[in-house]
Every structure is written in structure tokens, then in C-alpha cells.
Amino acid sequence: MLAGPLLAWRIGPIGQMGPDRALTTEAPGRAAGTDPHGSVNEGQRPDPLDFTAEELAELRRRFGVHGPQPKLAQLFTEGLDQLQPLRAHTLSRLEELRPVILSESRRQQINPMLVAAVLFDELQHAKPGEDTPLAAESGLFQTHGPAQLSIGELKKQGLLPDDPTPEQISAARLHLLDPERNVEVLVGKFARLSRVLNLPRHRLLMASRDPRDAKALATLAYLHNGKLDYPGRILRYMQNPELHGILYGTRRTPTSPLI
């Protein structure tokens, strides 16, 4: 058990946490759009991207996350998103991963749109050649595969010993380079973090249904990447019609003109 306050549905002592607590969304002092008792005013919803100073400090202390990437890097990222050939290739790769995204998300009660959004972002901004065994073995890259996961995540999930041999490290890298295995580890990562944060595990978190769910999803995205500007991008991708179409669209076999 980790000591100290824990960001679950609310920051507070471990013994006082439960799934009925809401993640805080207010700025220090008082939240915009709330009355003095903390309830949301009619017609207004808390911003799921509004982390309090206390929440940010706790997340940094516990998980090593930090602030946003530099503005220039953010502009570069946004520019890549506009390249249609790259986007089409990324969507094609997501289409291939659709079965494992849906099956693993269903098995571990994780929102598949969160998984798809993270995969889309990581695939879209992957470095050329980094998904090859030679590049992985070179030690130049610390994260591997479609979701950009490190072998440290395998240790946290109990899939790799804390003190692995060189042979086990090599096998772990190859494991992460396998796209389907990589997706399984990504979903496992979100399930692990959900347990650590004491988020609801009996249902899917839905950003459009509950501001608390949106805040929880933003937090999971933040902990995956570690950059403060990342959750906003992921929540936007989760609403993208193309990604929804890949996961839930109806597939029709082209009809022969002779029929």
C-alpha cells in the first residue's frame, strides 16, 4: 500500500476514499460554476482538464508527471495531425487493432475509446523506425510499440521480474513490439491505474455522461503520457467521428453490380 494522499475520486487520506467521491475540478479557492457548497450551477459543467495545484503536486510526486510540452512542440504535434496521408495510415493501423482493442477493453472494463484515442495519438506521432527490433535492442528508445510503453510497465503488471536478466529484457521489448500484445499491456495499464486511483471498476467511464468520469479519463491519459497538454488532446480524439467509426461502424461488403 502506498502511503500518503492518493488521487482517487478525490484527494484525501486513503481510508476516506471511495468510488462515490468526485475528482476535484475546482481551482484553488472555489471552482468556477459552483455555488459556495460546491454544487455545479445549472447549465455549467466542471472542466475535466482543470487540475488543482494540489492535484498536480500529488500526481507529480506519485507518478512523475509534469507540465505541458513547449508551445513549439505542441504546434508541431498539431501540424502532424493535419497530414492526411499520415492520418490515413494511422487510421488503417487502428482498424487492424480494432478486435484486440474491443476484446481487451471489454475484459478489463476500460473505455475502448480511451484506448483508441491513445493509440491514435502515439501512432500518429511515432518516430520512423522505432518499432523495429533492431531499434528496440539499440537502447535508443525507452518506449516501444503502438502505445509507446516501457518495460517498466511490464514490471508493474507483474509480467516481468523487478530484476530481469538481459534475455528477459530482450524478450520484453519484443513483447511490446507485438501490436496486439502492446494493446493488451496498454489496457492493463489503464486497469492498473484505475485500481491505484480507486476509480469505478464495475462500469465504463464515460466522458459525455458525467464530469467526474471525464476528469477520471483525463487523469488516466495524463498518467499515460506525463505531459499536461496530453489529456485535452486525448479527450478530443475520443469524440472524433472517424475513431468512433473504426470501433463501432458497420462494415458492408461491396455488392457486385451483377446482383
PELINFEN-V624706 format. One record per residue. N is the residue number from 1. SS is DSSP state (H for helix, E for strand, L for the rest). NEAR is the number of other ideal C-beta (glycine too) atoms within 8 Angstrom. Layout:
n=N ss=SS near=NEAR
n=N ss=SS near=NEAR
This chain:
n=1 ss=L near=3
n=2 ss=L near=6
n=3 ss=L near=3
n=4 ss=L near=6
n=5 ss=L near=8
n=6 ss=E near=14
n=7 ss=E near=11
n=8 ss=L near=13
n=9 ss=L near=14
n=10 ss=L near=9
n=11 ss=E near=10
n=12 ss=E near=9
n=13 ss=L near=6
n=14 ss=H near=7
n=15 ss=H near=4
n=16 ss=H near=6
n=17 ss=L near=12
n=18 ss=L near=8
n=19 ss=L near=7
n=20 ss=L near=4
n=21 ss=L near=10
n=22 ss=L near=9
n=23 ss=L near=13
n=24 ss=L near=9
n=25 ss=L near=12
n=26 ss=L near=13
n=27 ss=L near=8
n=28 ss=L near=6
n=29 ss=L near=4
n=30 ss=L near=7
n=31 ss=L near=10
n=32 ss=L near=8
n=33 ss=L near=8
n=34 ss=E near=13
n=35 ss=L near=6
n=36 ss=L near=5
n=37 ss=L near=5
n=38 ss=L near=7
n=39 ss=L near=6
n=40 ss=E near=9
n=41 ss=L near=8
n=42 ss=L near=4
n=43 ss=L near=3
n=44 ss=L near=8
n=45 ss=L near=6
n=46 ss=L near=13
n=47 ss=L near=7
n=48 ss=L near=13
n=49 ss=L near=8
n=50 ss=L near=10
n=51 ss=L near=8
n=52 ss=L near=11
n=53 ss=H near=6
n=54 ss=H near=9
n=55 ss=H near=12
n=56 ss=H near=10
n=57 ss=H near=8
n=58 ss=H near=12
n=59 ss=H near=14
n=60 ss=H near=10
n=61 ss=H near=7
n=62 ss=H near=10
n=63 ss=H near=8
n=64 ss=L near=6
n=65 ss=L near=10
n=66 ss=L near=7
n=67 ss=L near=4
n=68 ss=L near=7
n=69 ss=L near=7
n=70 ss=L near=6
n=71 ss=H near=5
n=72 ss=H near=6
n=73 ss=H near=8
n=74 ss=H near=11
n=75 ss=H near=8
n=76 ss=H near=8
n=77 ss=H near=11
n=78 ss=H near=8
n=79 ss=H near=8
n=80 ss=H near=10
n=81 ss=H near=8
n=82 ss=L near=7
n=83 ss=L near=8
n=84 ss=H near=6
n=85 ss=H near=6
n=86 ss=H near=9
n=87 ss=H near=11
n=88 ss=H near=8
n=89 ss=H near=8
n=90 ss=H near=11
n=91 ss=H near=12
n=92 ss=H near=8
n=93 ss=H near=11
n=94 ss=H near=15
n=95 ss=H near=8
n=96 ss=H near=7
n=97 ss=H near=13
n=98 ss=H near=10
n=99 ss=H near=6
n=100 ss=H near=11
n=101 ss=H near=16
n=102 ss=H near=10
n=103 ss=H near=8
n=104 ss=H near=14
n=105 ss=H near=13
n=106 ss=H near=8
n=107 ss=H near=7
n=108 ss=H near=10
n=109 ss=L near=10
n=110 ss=L near=13
n=111 ss=L near=12
n=112 ss=H near=11
n=113 ss=H near=10
n=114 ss=H near=15
n=115 ss=H near=16
n=116 ss=H near=15
n=117 ss=H near=15
n=118 ss=H near=14
n=119 ss=H near=15
n=120 ss=H near=14
n=121 ss=H near=12
n=122 ss=H near=11
n=123 ss=H near=11
n=124 ss=H near=11
n=125 ss=L near=7
n=126 ss=L near=10
n=127 ss=L near=5
n=128 ss=L near=4
n=129 ss=L near=6
n=130 ss=L near=11
n=131 ss=L near=9
n=132 ss=L near=8
n=133 ss=H near=8
n=134 ss=H near=6
n=135 ss=H near=11
n=136 ss=H near=13
n=137 ss=H near=8
n=138 ss=H near=7
n=139 ss=L near=4
n=140 ss=L near=5
n=141 ss=L near=10
n=142 ss=L near=3
n=143 ss=L near=7
n=144 ss=E near=14
n=145 ss=L near=14
n=146 ss=L near=14
n=147 ss=L near=12
n=148 ss=L near=8
n=149 ss=E near=13
n=150 ss=L near=8
n=151 ss=H near=12
n=152 ss=H near=6
n=153 ss=H near=11
n=154 ss=H near=13
n=155 ss=H near=12
n=156 ss=H near=8
n=157 ss=L near=10
n=158 ss=L near=5
n=159 ss=L near=8
n=160 ss=L near=9
n=161 ss=L near=6
n=162 ss=L near=4
n=163 ss=L near=3
n=164 ss=L near=11
n=165 ss=L near=5
n=166 ss=H near=6
n=167 ss=H near=6
n=168 ss=H near=10
n=169 ss=H near=10
n=170 ss=H near=9
n=171 ss=H near=8
n=172 ss=H near=13
n=173 ss=H near=13
n=174 ss=H near=10
n=175 ss=H near=11
n=176 ss=H near=16
n=177 ss=H near=13
n=178 ss=L near=9
n=179 ss=H near=12
n=180 ss=H near=8
n=181 ss=H near=10
n=182 ss=H near=15
n=183 ss=H near=16
n=184 ss=H near=10
n=185 ss=H near=17
n=186 ss=H near=15
n=187 ss=H near=15
n=188 ss=H near=12
n=189 ss=H near=13
n=190 ss=H near=14
n=191 ss=H near=12
n=192 ss=H near=10
n=193 ss=H near=11
n=194 ss=H near=13
n=195 ss=H near=9
n=196 ss=H near=8
n=197 ss=L near=13
n=198 ss=L near=10
n=199 ss=L near=12
n=200 ss=L near=7
n=201 ss=L near=7
n=202 ss=L near=4
n=203 ss=L near=5
n=204 ss=L near=6
n=205 ss=L near=11
n=206 ss=L near=8
n=207 ss=L near=12
n=208 ss=L near=5
n=209 ss=L near=5
n=210 ss=L near=6
n=211 ss=H near=11
n=212 ss=H near=9
n=213 ss=H near=11
n=214 ss=H near=12
n=215 ss=H near=13
n=216 ss=H near=14
n=217 ss=H near=17
n=218 ss=H near=14
n=219 ss=H near=13
n=220 ss=H near=14
n=221 ss=H near=15
n=222 ss=H near=15
n=223 ss=H near=11
n=224 ss=H near=13
n=225 ss=H near=8
n=226 ss=L near=10
n=227 ss=L near=11
n=228 ss=L near=11
n=229 ss=L near=9
n=230 ss=H near=13
n=231 ss=H near=14
n=232 ss=H near=9
n=233 ss=H near=10
n=234 ss=H near=15
n=235 ss=H near=16
n=236 ss=H near=8
n=237 ss=H near=12
n=238 ss=H near=14
n=239 ss=L near=7
n=240 ss=L near=10
n=241 ss=H near=5
n=242 ss=H near=7
n=243 ss=H near=15
n=244 ss=H near=10
n=245 ss=H near=8
n=246 ss=H near=12
n=247 ss=H near=12
n=248 ss=H near=5
n=249 ss=L near=7
n=250 ss=L near=3
n=251 ss=L near=4
n=252 ss=L near=4
n=253 ss=L near=4
n=254 ss=L near=4
n=255 ss=L near=5
n=256 ss=L near=5
n=257 ss=L near=4
n=258 ss=L near=3
n=259 ss=L near=4
